[in-house]
Amino acid sequence: SYINEKTFKYYSVDNYLVDFNLIIEVMGDYFHANPLVYSCYDTLNDMQIKDVIRDKRKNTYFKKYYKINILYLWERDLKKNVDKCEQLILDYIKRKGELSNYNSFNFHLRDNKLQLNNKIINPYF
């Protein structure tokens, strides 16, 4: 089970997995400045920069106070790679929130198995 838009003290999260104490955020490519779409931080507009700063604070807050590593599913992957996102969620749950990376754009499916990409891309936050 999950709670959509669960509020924690200072932040609201997209999806809180109640039974596992895990969080999944859905990241819009535009608003959260997907680095695969926006290849240069200097080209981001003020709103995107504000969101990136908020994303960084939110990530740090949940690691520090709740010991939760947030899984980020990016819009592009949700639209074009649903199977990858489903497997990533299952792996996130199976491994109790411990993954080698937490951004969906850093994974691919090979022979229907989830694998980390050789080249890791960091989000701006």
N, C-alpha and C positions, 0 to 999 in steps of 0.2 A: 504494500500500500504506500501511497505517497500523499503529500500535501502540496498543492500548487500554491505558489506565492506565500510561503510560510515566512512569518516575520520573526527575526531574532532581534535582540535589543536595538541595534542600529541599522540593520539591513534586512531586506526581504530577499528570499531566494526563489528561483523559478520552481524547483522541485526538490522537496525534502523527502528522502526515502525513510519512512518512519521506522521500519523494522531493522534497518541497518545503520541508522544515524549517518547517512551520506547525503550529499548534495549534488544535483545536476543543474548546471546553468545552460541555457540556450542563448547562444551569442549571435546576434545579428551581425552580418558582415559589415554593414555600413556603420551602425552606431558604435560597435565595439572595435572597429578598425581591424578587420581581418588582415594580417600581414601578407596573405596570398593575394589579396585584392589591392591593398594600399601598401605598396612596397617601400615607401619612404615616410618615416614619421613626420618629417618636415612638411609634408603635403596635407596632413590632417587638419581639419577645421577646428574651431574652438569647441564645438559641441563634442566632437570625437575625442579631443584631448581631455575634456572634462570627464567623459565616460571612461576613458582609459585610466585616468587617475583614480576614479571611484572603483573601478575593477581591481586595481592594485591594492587599494585600501581594504576592500572587501575580502580579497584572497588572503591577505596578511592577517586580518581579523579572525577569520575562521580557522586558520592554521594555529594561531596563537591561543585563542580562547576556547576553541572547540576541538582542536586537534583533527580537523577535517580537511582533507585535500579535495577541492572541488573538481568535479569532472566538467569540462567545457565541451559542449557539442556545438559546432559552428554551423551556421545557416547553410553554407554550401554543401556540407556533408549531409545534413538532414534532408536536403532536397535531392541530392544526387547519389548518396551512399547510405541509404537507410540500413541496409544489412550490416555495414561496418559499425554504424552507431548502435544498433541493437547488440551486436557482439561486444562492443566496448562497454556498454552498460552492464551486461552480464559478467564480464571480466572484472569490472570495477566492484561489483557486488561480491563475486566469488573471492576476490583478493582483499575483501574488507577495506576497500578504499586505497589500497597500496598499488599504484601503477608506476611504470617506468616513465610515463608522461601523461599529462592530463588534458591535452588538447586533441580533439578528434582529427584535426588536419595533419597530425604527426603519425597517423596509422594508415594501414591499407590492409585489404584482404588478399591473401594468397592461398589458393586452393581452399577457399572458404574458411581460412584461419586468420585471425587477427595478428598482424605483425607491425612492429615499430618501423617507421621509415629510417633509412640510413641517414638522411639529412634532416636534422631536427630544426624546426622553425619556432622561435619564441614569439609569443604575442607581445604587444607593446607594453602590457602591464607586467 
